[in-house]
Amino acid sequence: MQIHTESGNLWPTPTLTLVLEDSQHFNSQLAQVVQREEKKILGKSKPTEVAGIKEGLSAYWLNFNVLNWEYPEIVEFRNIVLRGVRQWISLVGDPSAPGMQISGISCWANVLRHGESLTVHHHDPAFVSAHYTVQSGCNGEVKPKSSDSGHTIYFRPGFLDRSHGGDAFLTPSPWDDDWRIDKPPVEGRLFFFPSFVRHEVRPYFGATQRISIAMDVFLKCQTLPIYFGGPRWFVPKLE
């Protein structure tokens, strides 16, 4: 499977996009894995409300790690993630430096059903975060109630308070077209961005499920009182 890589910026913040070409079969297999594991996970521990989600797989994000699942598709996905992390780090530093080595990765799946959304949040204190779209749910069978159904909105750092820009803010501003970036879900796209960038997922109104995999990456240079062990964490083995 070929991977197309594209680096860029959300404002002054570095981002990296990896697009998996011809990934339909791979994503179909990943979706089945997520759905299978979801049935095992739900109800076996106490959910934790996150980004407005009180129940469902997202609310169990502290109790599992997608990268630790034992499936061939996950092994392949894990390798893609580690490649992407290294490429993103190269945009801001030396990926071979001791401080830029990975301490741990938290990785979970989100399964949004009709009407569900993720409210505005950020992933601090992680160093870099990423989203991968497994299944967009935008199959065209049901016309969505909203044109931004299931879209991820990224907010310019420091400008979230301008969420009522334009006419609603009464006075024009040169930032009105720049305070938010709207990204529709695209299957096979892995998007890396700094963890301090606030974002949300707009209410999803598709007929099936919107399935994504999200992750937070922590590096050795960060002094954090975190024990990178247990079911939440994936720690790469030293080569």
Buried (B, 14 or more C-beta within 10 A) or exposed (E): EEBEEEBEEBBEBBBBBBBBEEBEEBBBBBBEBBBEBBEEBBEEEEBEEBBBBEEBBBBBBBBBBBBBBEBEBBEBBBEBBBBBBEBBBBBEEEBEEEEBBBBBBBBBBBBBEBEBBBEBEBBEEBBBBBBBBBBBBBEEEBEBEEEBBBBBBBBBBEBEEBEEBEEEEEEEEEEBEEBBBEBBBEBBBBBBBBBBBBBBBBBBBBBBBBBBBBBBBBBEEEEEEBEBEEEBBBBBEEE
